[in-house]
Amino acid sequence: MAAWPTLSEVRTFLRMAPDPESDQVIGWALAAAIDYGVNRFQRNGAAFVYPPDTTTLPDGIHMACVQHAARLYRRRDSIDGTIWGGDAGAIRVGRRDPDAEALYAQYALVVFG
């Protein structure tokens, strides 16, 4: 069991050194990812609720949040949803990270409607 990730954990996942300018943007991405996680487990009749100050967060949700925050940080380089792929040309960046969604899905109900 864990708590929601810290800025330092996301920075380590991104393989970045501390930098005040980057840390501010990583912090915004992390806050958005935590907010997404908290809200995801408070809706749809979820069996568990993990508030921002929880210390009982499953490791899978912790990792999903780290990945989500890192993706949001990197997303700033693709404002319109595309990145330059060199010889491959422009590559579309999907709205959701399939790996993070798979981790979240282990703990939350999937509701279609």
N, CA, C and O of each residue as an XYZ file, in Angstrom:
452
protein
N       0.835     -1.180      0.000
C       0.000      0.000      0.000
C       0.883      1.247      0.000
O       2.005      1.239      0.507
N       0.354      2.295     -0.571
C       1.141      3.512     -0.744
C       0.236      4.731     -0.610
O      -0.962      4.616     -0.349
N       0.831      5.880     -0.795
C       0.101      7.139     -0.886
C       0.127      7.563     -2.353
O       0.774      6.914     -3.175
N      -0.575      8.647     -2.684
C      -0.482      9.168     -4.042
C       0.974      9.576     -4.305
O       1.673      9.942     -3.361
N       1.441      9.526     -5.522
C       2.850      9.801     -5.810
C       3.272     11.226     -5.475
O       2.450     12.133     -5.344
N       4.570     11.384     -5.344
C       5.161     12.697     -5.092
C       5.809     13.215     -6.379
O       6.031     12.466     -7.330
N       6.100     14.501     -6.379
C       6.778     15.112     -7.516
C       8.107     14.407     -7.785
O       8.468     14.176     -8.939
N       8.818     14.073     -6.741
C      10.110     13.402     -6.883
C       9.972     12.056     -7.600
O      10.817     11.702     -8.423
N       8.917     11.313     -7.291
C       8.700     10.016     -7.946
C       8.414     10.182     -9.439
O       8.912      9.414    -10.263
N       7.614     11.181     -9.775
C       7.301     11.422    -11.185
C       8.564     11.880    -11.912
O       8.838     11.434    -13.026
N       9.330     12.768    -11.285
C      10.578     13.236    -11.890
C      11.525     12.073    -12.142
O      12.158     12.009    -13.195
N      11.629     11.151    -11.188
C      12.479      9.972    -11.355
C      11.972      9.112    -12.512
O      12.771      8.626    -13.313
N      10.662      8.919    -12.610
C      10.071      8.141    -13.695
C      10.398      8.776    -15.051
O      10.628      8.069    -16.032
N      10.416     10.102    -15.101
C      10.732     10.829    -16.330
C      12.239     10.903    -16.601
O      12.659     11.393    -17.649
N      13.048     10.417    -15.654
C      14.518     10.468    -15.736
C      15.017     11.906    -15.863
O      15.847     12.218    -16.717
N      14.498     12.768    -15.002
C      14.860     14.175    -15.026
C      15.514     14.577    -13.714
O      15.195     14.044    -12.651
N      16.426     15.519    -13.809
C      17.055     16.096    -12.626
C      16.169     17.221    -12.092
O      15.380     17.793    -12.844
N      16.291     17.544    -10.807
C      15.506     18.659    -10.268
C      15.780     19.951    -11.033
O      16.928     20.284    -11.325
N      14.723     20.660    -11.348
C      14.804     21.933    -12.053
C      13.546     22.712    -11.693
O      12.438     22.238    -11.941
N      13.699     23.904    -11.108
C      12.522     24.640    -10.642
C      11.464     24.857    -11.722
O      10.271     24.742    -11.440
N      11.872     25.165    -12.939
C      10.908     25.417    -14.008
C      10.157     24.134    -14.391
O       8.931     24.137    -14.503
N      10.897     23.046    -14.591
C      10.262     21.768    -14.938
C       9.437     21.230    -13.774
O       8.352     20.685    -13.974
N       9.956     21.386    -12.562
C       9.237     20.881    -11.393
C       7.867     21.535    -11.242
O       6.918     20.889    -10.799
N       7.758     22.796    -11.604
C       6.465     23.466    -11.515
C       5.470     22.809    -12.470
O       4.324     22.563    -12.096
N       5.896     22.527    -13.683
C       5.006     21.907    -14.675
C       4.700     20.462    -14.278
O       3.565     20.006    -14.419
N       5.706     19.743    -13.786
C       5.471     18.375    -13.313
C       4.465     18.402    -12.165
O       3.591     17.539    -12.080
N       4.588     19.386    -11.288
C       3.663     19.524    -10.169
C       2.232     19.721    -10.632
O       1.306     19.144    -10.062
N       2.048     20.536    -11.666
C       0.696     20.739    -12.218
C       0.162     19.432    -12.795
O      -0.995     19.077    -12.575
N       1.014     18.716    -13.537
C       0.592     17.446    -14.139
C       0.248     16.428    -13.054
O      -0.736     15.698    -13.170
N       1.062     16.384    -11.999
C       0.814     15.455    -10.909
C      -0.493     15.785    -10.187
O      -1.269     14.886     -9.865
N      -0.735     17.062     -9.934
C      -1.991     17.461     -9.277
C      -3.194     17.051    -10.116
O      -4.197     16.586     -9.574
N      -3.105     17.216    -11.431
C      -4.207     16.821    -12.313
C      -4.390     15.306    -12.309
O      -5.521     14.822    -12.306
N      -3.288     14.551    -12.310
C      -3.371     13.089    -12.298
C      -3.970     12.587    -10.986
O      -4.788     11.667    -10.994
N      -3.575     13.177     -9.863
C      -4.141     12.789     -8.570
C      -5.629     13.130     -8.537
O      -6.442     12.327     -8.080
N      -5.983     14.311     -9.018
C      -7.391     14.707     -9.056
C      -8.202     13.719     -9.899
O      -9.309     13.340     -9.518
N      -7.659     13.309    -11.030
C      -8.325     12.318    -11.881
C      -8.519     11.011    -11.115
O      -9.605     10.432    -11.130
N      -7.461     10.550    -10.444
C      -7.550      9.299     -9.690
C      -8.555      9.366     -8.560
O      -9.350      8.443     -8.378
N      -8.531     10.444     -7.801
C      -9.473     10.606     -6.690
C     -10.905     10.585     -7.222
O     -11.765      9.886     -6.687
N     -11.151     11.350     -8.269
C     -12.508     11.421     -8.835
C     -12.929     10.106     -9.471
O     -14.104      9.744     -9.415
N     -12.001      9.395    -10.067
C     -12.343      8.121    -10.700
C     -12.889      7.121     -9.686
O     -13.778      6.331    -10.002
N     -12.359      7.157     -8.479
C     -12.791      6.196     -7.468
C     -13.923      6.714     -6.591
O     -14.381      5.993     -5.705
N     -14.382      7.928     -6.808
C     -15.523      8.444     -6.057
C     -16.808      8.376     -6.861
O     -17.878      8.689     -6.339
N     -16.725      7.978     -8.110
C     -17.927      7.920     -8.940
C     -18.190      6.485     -9.379
O     -17.399      5.584     -9.101
N     -19.260      6.291    -10.038
C     -19.630      4.988    -10.584
C     -19.784      3.908     -9.519
O     -19.613      2.725     -9.813
N     -20.101      4.292     -8.301
C     -20.325      3.300     -7.259
C     -19.097      2.482     -6.915
O     -19.213      1.303     -6.582
N     -17.929      3.085     -6.990
C     -16.693      2.358     -6.701
C     -16.721      1.808     -5.279
O     -17.243      2.441     -4.361
N     -16.151      0.622     -5.117
C     -16.138     -0.025     -3.808
C     -15.157      0.647     -2.855
O     -15.317      0.564     -1.637
N     -14.140      1.315     -3.406
C     -13.119      1.949     -2.579
C     -13.021      3.422     -2.946
O     -13.242      3.804     -4.095
N     -12.690      4.243     -1.960
C     -12.473      5.665     -2.177
C     -11.085      5.988     -1.651
O     -10.726      5.605     -0.537
N     -10.308      6.695     -2.461
C      -8.934      7.041     -2.081
C      -8.783      8.562     -2.108
O      -8.480      9.127     -3.159
N      -8.989      9.234     -0.971
C      -8.857     10.691     -0.943
C      -7.399     11.110     -1.152
O      -6.497     10.273     -1.103
N      -7.171     12.400     -1.385
C      -5.805     12.874     -1.650
C      -4.804     12.565     -0.533
O      -3.603     12.491     -0.795
N      -5.270     12.385      0.695
C      -4.350     12.134      1.812
C      -4.282     10.653      2.199
O      -3.813     10.327      3.290
N      -4.734      9.769      1.340
C      -4.755      8.349      1.672
C      -3.344      7.769      1.824
O      -2.390      8.245      1.209
N      -3.241      6.748      2.645
C      -1.998      5.971      2.752
C      -2.282      4.505      2.463
O      -1.442      3.640      2.711
N      -3.477      4.230      1.934
C      -3.878      2.852      1.647
C      -4.113      2.641      0.145
O      -4.943      1.826     -0.258
N      -3.387      3.373     -0.651
C      -3.530      3.301     -2.105
C      -2.842      2.041     -2.622
O      -1.668      1.824     -2.322
N      -3.536      1.209     -3.387
C      -2.883      0.033     -3.955
C      -1.726      0.443     -4.880
O      -1.770      1.497     -5.515
N      -0.714     -0.391     -4.942
C       0.467     -0.081     -5.743
C       0.130      0.123     -7.217
O       0.762      0.942     -7.885
N      -0.852     -0.607     -7.729
C      -1.246     -0.446     -9.126
C      -1.791      0.938     -9.422
O      -1.493      1.514    -10.468
N      -2.582      1.474     -8.517
C      -3.125      2.823     -8.699
C      -1.999      3.849     -8.572
O      -1.964      4.833     -9.311
N      -1.091      3.618     -7.647
C       0.067      4.507     -7.487
C       0.839      4.588     -8.797
O       1.162      5.681     -9.260
N       1.136      3.438     -9.397
C       1.892      3.408    -10.651
C       1.103      4.044    -11.786
O       1.674      4.760    -12.610
N      -0.199      3.794    -11.841
C      -1.037      4.407    -12.875
C      -0.976      5.932    -12.777
O      -0.922      6.618    -13.798
N      -0.984      6.457    -11.565
C      -0.939      7.895    -11.367
C       0.419      8.468    -11.785
O       0.482      9.544    -12.378
N       1.495      7.757    -11.479
C       2.831      8.194    -11.910
C       2.879      8.264    -13.436
O       3.338      9.257    -14.000
N       2.402      7.204    -14.105
C       2.395      7.174    -15.570
C       1.510      8.280    -16.144
O       1.871      8.922    -17.131
N       0.365      8.497    -15.531
C      -0.558      9.523    -15.999
C       0.077     10.910    -15.868
O      -0.003     11.719    -16.792
N       0.699     11.183    -14.733
C       1.345     12.480    -14.530
C       2.485     12.683    -15.533
O       2.641     13.775    -16.079
N       3.274     11.648    -15.773
C       4.372     11.751    -16.736
C       3.837     12.017    -18.139
O       4.405     12.810    -18.890
N       2.743     11.349    -18.481
C       2.141     11.557    -19.805
C       1.610     12.983    -19.940
O       1.786     13.614    -20.982
N       0.965     13.491    -18.896
C       0.472     14.867    -18.936
C       1.628     15.853    -19.072
O       1.513     16.847    -19.789
N       2.732     15.590    -18.394
C       3.903     16.468    -18.500
C       4.432     16.471    -19.929
O       4.691     17.535    -20.492
N       4.595     15.297    -20.516
C       5.102     15.196    -21.886
C       4.090     15.729    -22.907
O       4.469     16.138    -24.004
N       2.830     15.723    -22.549
C       1.767     16.172    -23.457
C       1.908     17.648    -23.786
O       1.396     18.100    -24.810
N       2.581     18.395    -22.953
C       2.752     19.824    -23.220
C       3.533     20.066    -24.501
O       3.469     21.154    -25.073
N       4.273     19.054    -24.956
C       5.009     19.162    -26.216
C       4.139     18.832    -27.418
O       4.600     18.905    -28.558
N       2.892     18.473    -27.174
C       1.978     18.121    -28.265
C       0.619     18.771    -28.015
O      -0.377     18.085    -27.787
N       0.593     20.069    -28.059
C      -0.608     20.837    -27.747
C      -1.815     20.375    -28.568
O      -2.923     20.273    -28.042
N      -1.601     20.098    -29.851
C      -2.719     19.704    -30.702
C      -2.904     18.191    -30.786
O      -3.690     17.710    -31.602
N      -2.189     17.437    -29.954
C      -2.357     15.984    -29.938
C      -1.470     15.241    -30.904
O      -1.648     14.040    -31.109
N      -0.505     15.938    -31.511
C       0.427     15.265    -32.415
C       1.858     15.591    -32.014
O       2.140     16.646    -31.445
N       2.753     14.662    -32.326
C       4.183     14.894    -32.129
C       4.883     14.558    -33.433
O       4.361     13.789    -34.241
N       6.043     15.121    -33.640
C       6.793     14.844    -34.849
C       7.567     13.550    -34.656
O       8.339     13.418    -33.706
N       7.363     12.602    -35.549
C       7.989     11.288    -35.453
C       9.138     11.088    -36.410
O       9.408      9.960    -36.822
N       9.828     12.166    -36.778
C      10.963     12.046    -37.687
C      10.515     11.590    -39.065
O       9.628     12.194    -39.669
N      11.129     10.523    -39.562
C      10.792      9.998    -40.891
C       9.350      9.518    -40.977
O       8.789      9.448    -42.070
N       8.743      9.186    -39.842
C       7.368      8.703    -39.832
C       6.361      9.845    -39.975
O       5.175      9.603    -40.199
N       6.824     11.067    -39.847
C       5.921     12.219    -39.932
C       5.237     12.487    -38.608
O       5.760     12.133    -37.551
N       4.082     13.105    -38.658
C       3.333     13.433    -37.449
C       2.657     12.175    -36.902
O       2.106     11.369    -37.653
N       2.712     12.027    -35.592
C       2.110     10.875    -34.914
C       1.065     11.400    -33.945
O       1.335     12.326    -33.180
N      -0.108     10.824    -33.973
C      -1.202     11.235    -33.084
C      -0.992     10.643    -31.694
O      -0.717      9.451    -31.555
N      -1.123     11.471    -30.678
C      -1.031     11.029    -29.293
C      -2.453     10.795    -28.789
O      -3.273     11.713    -28.791
N      -2.743      9.582    -28.362
C      -4.090      9.247    -27.886
C      -4.460     10.022    -26.634
O      -3.596     10.540    -25.926
N      -5.751     10.092    -26.375
C      -6.243     10.837    -25.208
C      -5.900     10.148    -23.906
O      -5.724     10.809    -22.883
N      -5.802      8.834    -23.928
C      -5.571      8.084    -22.695
C      -4.387      7.157    -22.855
O      -4.107      6.669    -23.950
N      -3.704      6.921    -21.769
C      -2.582      5.995    -21.755
C      -3.139      4.600    -21.483
O      -3.685      4.364    -20.406
N      -3.015      3.673    -22.429
C      -3.601      2.348    -22.223
C      -3.023      1.603    -21.019
O      -3.739      0.848    -20.361
N      -1.749      1.804    -20.726
C      -1.140      1.125    -19.576
C      -1.709      1.651    -18.262
O      -2.053      0.873    -17.373
N      -1.807      2.973    -18.142
C      -2.373      3.559    -16.923
C      -3.840      3.163    -16.777
O      -4.291      2.837    -15.679
N      -4.578      3.191    -17.872
C      -5.997      2.808    -17.811
C      -6.159      1.351    -17.398
O      -7.079      1.022    -16.649
N      -5.277      0.474    -17.877
C      -5.351     -0.939    -17.490
C      -5.101     -1.107    -15.995
O      -5.745     -1.925    -15.339
N      -4.161     -0.327    -15.459
C      -3.890     -0.396    -14.021
C      -5.072      0.142    -13.223
O      -5.482     -0.477    -12.242
N      -5.625      1.279    -13.624
C      -6.792      1.825    -12.934
C      -7.965      0.848    -12.991
O      -8.680      0.670    -12.006
N      -8.157      0.217    -14.148
C      -9.319     -0.671    -14.349
C      -9.321     -1.876    -13.409
O     -10.374     -2.461    -13.157
N      -8.168     -2.245    -12.899
C      -8.124     -3.374    -11.956
C      -8.855     -3.048    -10.664
O      -9.278     -3.956     -9.949
N      -9.008     -1.776    -10.359
C      -9.554     -1.360     -9.074
C     -10.863     -0.600     -9.172
O     -11.524     -0.394     -8.154
N     -11.260     -0.175    -10.373
C     -12.480      0.605    -10.523
C     -13.432     -0.095    -11.469
O     -13.018     -0.807    -12.384
N     -14.695      0.115    -11.236
C     -15.709     -0.427    -12.128
C     -15.644      0.278    -13.469
O     -15.411      1.486    -13.532
N     -15.844     -0.454    -14.515
C     -15.944      0.142    -15.836
C     -17.423      0.245    -16.150
O     -18.136     -0.759    -16.146
N     -17.886      1.459    -16.424
C     -19.303      1.686    -16.669
C     -19.469      2.220    -18.088
O     -18.826      3.195    -18.476
N     -20.320      1.581    -18.839
C     -20.639      2.035    -20.182
C     -22.019      2.652    -20.137
O     -22.935      2.108    -19.521
N     -22.161      3.779    -20.784
C     -23.501      4.351    -20.751
C     -23.630      5.635    -21.457
O     -24.717      6.211    -21.495
